[in-house]
Amino acid sequence: MPHQRFPKVQILHMAPHEMKFVLSETDTSMANTLRRIMIAEVPTLAIDLVEFSENSTVLNDEYIAHRLGLIPIRYQAADSIKGGDCHGAFLPHMECVCYDRCPRCSVEFELDVSFDEVNPMRSEDDVLAPYTVTSKDLISTNETVAPAHFLSQDEQEESQDSGIAIVKMGPGQRLKLKAIARMGIAKEHAKWCPVAVATYRFWPVIEVNEEQMATLTMEQKQELVDCCADRILAIDDVTGSIVEAEDAWDNVTYTEELSFTQEMMKKRLEDDDFVTVRASTDRFIFVVESSGGMDADEIVFSALRVLKDRLLYLANEVENLKDAA
C-alpha cells in the first residue's frame, strides 16, 4: 500500500503582504503543486474591459488600458474587517449565466479627471506642474471593492503619489473612462496573478561528524566556520566543538566553499567529511509575497482550496471510471 502522508505547516513569519512558512512531511511534487497554484490558479479581480469616453493625454487608449489591468483590485466582505479572498463572492465571467456582465461576475469603475478642474489656472502667467492620475481616481460602484493603492503604510509614506500612477496630464487634457473588473486566474492572463513572489527552497540538514571533528585543531575548526559565507556553523564556547549556528536554516546557500575547505583538511581522501550539508526531501521553506489584491495568508488558503477541489474532482472521475468498468 502507498504511504499515507499528513503534511504539516509551521508559520515562521506573517504580515499582510508577506508570509513565510515551512511545509513538512510531504515531497517536492506537493510543494511545487502548491507553488504553481498560488501563481496561476488562485482567482482574483482585475480590470478586463475599458470603455473610453475621452482621452486627450499623451498615452493612447491601449497603453492606459494595459496599465489599468495591472492595478491590483481588493475585495473586502461587508461583514469582514479583513479583506482578501474574492473566491465565492464573484463568479468567473465564463461561468456566469448573464449575457454580458452583471454584479455577480463584474465590478464597474469610473474615472473622470480633467486637468483644468483639478488645477485651475489663476492667470495666463501661471506655470502648473503635470497632474498624475492614480488609482485613487478610480471610483468603484461596489463599496466592497477598491484598488489596492499601497502594500503597506511604509510604502504609502515613501510614495510621491496618492496611489498607483496611471498617466500624467497637462493643461487642457482630460481622461474619462469606464472600467470593468472581472474575476479570473493567471493562467488566462498575468494581470490576475495574486503574488509578486511565490517560491520555496529545501530545508537544509546539517550533520557534524564528531569523530572526524576531534582530529582538527581549534584553528582548523575556526577555518571551517569562516569558510561558510552564509555563517551556518559556530564554535560552542563551552565544548569547543562545531555546532549548527542559530537560524542556519535561513542562511544556507549550498556553496562549494565548505567542500573545498574540507578536502584540503582531510588526511586521507577516503575520510568522511567533517560537516555534511544536504537538502531535505520532505521539508520546504515557502516565501509568499502578495501583489496587493489579497493578503498573503488568503492566497495560501485559496490555493489550498483550489488544490482540494482538484483532488476531489480527480477522485470522482476515478470512481466514475471504476463504475463504468
N, C-alpha and C positions, 0 to 999 in steps of 0.2 A: 504493500500500500504506500502511496505517496506520503511524504512527511507533511503533517499539518503545521502551519506556522501561525503565530499570533504576533503580528507586528506591533511594536510599541513606539510611542512618540514622547520625547523629552524636550520640552521647550527651554531653550537657553536664553533667548532674548526676544522680547516682543514689544513693538511700538506700532502706532497706527500705519506707518508706511513701510515698516521693515520687520521681518521675523526670521529668527534663526532657531532651528530645532534639529534634533537627532532622530532619525528613523532607524530602528534596530530590529533584529530578529526577522529579517527578510533578505532579499537578494537584489542584484542590480536591475533585474527585469521590472520589479515593482517600483524601485526608486526612479528609474528612467520613465516608466509609465506615468507616475505622479508628476514628474517634472514636465513632460510633454503635454499633459492635460492642462496644467496651470498655464502653459504658454499658449496653447492653441484651441482649447475646448471649453474654457470657462466662459459662460455667456455674460456679456456686458453691454452697456448702452454706448452708442457712438452716432454722431451725425452722419446720415447716409444720403440725404437728399437736400439740396439747397435751391431755392427759387429766388432769383434776384429781381428786384423791382427797379433799383437804381444803383449803379456803381461807377463813380467818376474818380475813383482812387487810382494810384499808379499800378496796382496789381489787377490782372484780368480775373474774370469770374472763376475760371477753373483753378487758379492758384489759391484764391481765397477759400473756395470750397474744399480744397485739399487740406488747408490749414485748419479749417473748422472741424474736419473729420478727425484730426489728431488731438483735439481738445478732450481730455477725459471728462466723462459725464458721470455724476454721482447721484445715486438714488438713496433716499432716506425714507423709510417707512414712517407713516404719520404717527404710529404708536410706539416708535422706537427712537431713543436718543442716539443710538449708534447707527450710522449709515453703512452702506456696503452692498451686499448681495442683492441683485435685482432679479435673480432667477426665481420664478414663481410669481413675481409682481407684473412682469410683462412677458408676452409671448413673442417668439421669433416671428418676423413678418411672414415667413414662408409657411408657418403653421396656423396663422390666424385665419378665421373664416370670412373676414371682411373683404370687400372688393379691392380696395386700395390701401387705406390706413384708417386706424381708429385708436381711441385712447388705450385699448388693451395691448396694442402692439407698437405704439409710437408715441413720441412726445414732441410737441412743437415749440420752437424757439423763434423769437423775433428780435431783429436788430435794426435799429434806425438811428444813425448818427450823422449829423451834419456839422461840419467844422464851424460854420458861421454861427450856429446856435450854441455850441459849447464854448467857443472862443470869439465872442463878438468884438469887432474892431471899434475902438473908441474914436480913432481918427485915421485918415489916409496915411499918416506917417508911422503908424504902429507896425512893428515887425513881430509877428507872432510865431512861436515855436510850433512845429508839427504836433498834431494830436494823435496819440496812439490809441487805436481801437483795440480793446482787450475782451477777454471772456466775461468781464464784469458787465459789458454792454449787451450780452446775450440774455434776453428775458424769457424765462420758461413759462409756459401756460399751465404747467403742473407744479404745484408748490413743493412736492416731494422730490423733484428732480432739478438739478442745477449743475453748471460746470464746476469742476474742481480746480479752483484758481491756483492754489499752492498746496504742496505736500505737507508743509509744516509751518509753524509760526516763525521759525528762524528764516526759512526761505522767503516768507512774506516780508519780513523786516529788511532783508537784503535786496529785495527786488526794487527796481526803479519804477515799475508799472503797477497798476492796480490789479492786474490779472495776467493771463497768458496773452501775449501780444499777437494780434491778427494782422493789422496793417496800419501804417501811418498815413495821415491825410493832412492836406493843407487848405488854405482859404478857397472857398467855392466848391469844395469836394463834399460828396455825400455817399453813404453806404446804407442801403436799405435792402433787407432780405428776410426770408423766412426759411428756417432750417428744421428738418425733420430728423429726430434721433430714433433709431431702431435698435433692437437687441440682436446681437449676432456673436459669432465666435471668430477667433483669429485665423482659423482655417480658411475662412472666406476672405478676410482682409485684415491686415496688420493693425488697423485702427481699433479693432475690437480686442486687442491683446491687453490683458489687465496688468501685466507685470513688466517692469523695466529690467529686472533680474530674477531668474529662477534657475538656480544651479545647485549642484551637490558635489561633494567630494568624499572620498573614502576616509573613514575614521582610521587614524594611524595606530598600529600596535607596536610599541617599543619594548623590546626584550633585552635585558642586560645579562650577559654571561658572567656570573660572579666568579666562576673558576678561572676563566681567562683573564678577568679583570684583576685578579690577585697577582698576576705576573707583571703588572705595569707599575711603574714608579708614579709618584704624585705629579711629576712634571708631564709624563705621558698622558695621565688622566686629564690634566688641565688642557693639554693639546687637543684631546678628543672633544672636550666640551667646547673649546674655542673654534674648532674647525666647522662647527654647525652654525651657519649664518642665521638660522631661524631659532637658535637657542632652545633646543628641545631637551638638552641634558644639563645636569647640575651636579656639583660635588656636595655630598652630605657633610655638614660641618662636624658632626659627631663621629661618624664611622669612617669618613674619608673615602667612601665608595661613590661610584657614579650612580645617580638615580635619575628618573624621569623628571624633567622640570615641570613646575606648576603651569597649567594651561598649555602644555606642549601640544595637545591635540589641535589647538587653534593656530599653531605656527608652522607645522610640518609642511615642507615643500618637496620632500623626497629628492634632495640634491645628491650628487655623487661625491661631494666633498668628504663625507663620513667614510664612504667605502675606500676612497683613495688613501686617507689617513690611516685606516686600519691595516690596509695591505702593507704599508710601509713599516708598521709596528710589529707585525707578525714575525715570529722567529722561524716558523716554517709555513710554507704556502698552504699546506693541508689543515692548518689550525683553524678552529672556528672563529667567527667574528666576535669581537668584544661586545658590540651592540648591534642589534638587528632591528631595522625599521621596515615594516611591511604594511600593506593596506588591508584593512579588514574587509571581508567579503559579505558581511551581514550587518554592517553599521555605517550610516551615511550622515554627513553634516549638510543640512539644507540651508540655503540663504534665499529668502524671497523678498523682493522689493517691489512695492506697488507703483504703478504709473499714476495713481491718484484717484481713479474711479472707484476703487474698492480698497478696504483695509487689507493688510497682508494676511491676517488670520482668516478673513472672509474668503480670500482667494483659495487658501488651503482647504477650508471646509467645503467650498463649492466644488473644488477639484475632486475631493473625496466622494461627494455626492454623485458627480458625473461618473467616476470610476465604479461606484456601487451600481448605478443604473446600467452601465455597460455589462457588468458581470451578471446582473440579474437577467438581462436580455440574452446573453450568451447561454446561461443556464436553461432558460425557457426554450431556446432554439434546440439545444441538445435533447431536452425532454421530448420536444415535438418530433425530432428525428427518430428517437427511440420508439415513440408510439407509432410512427409511420412504418417503421421496420417490422 
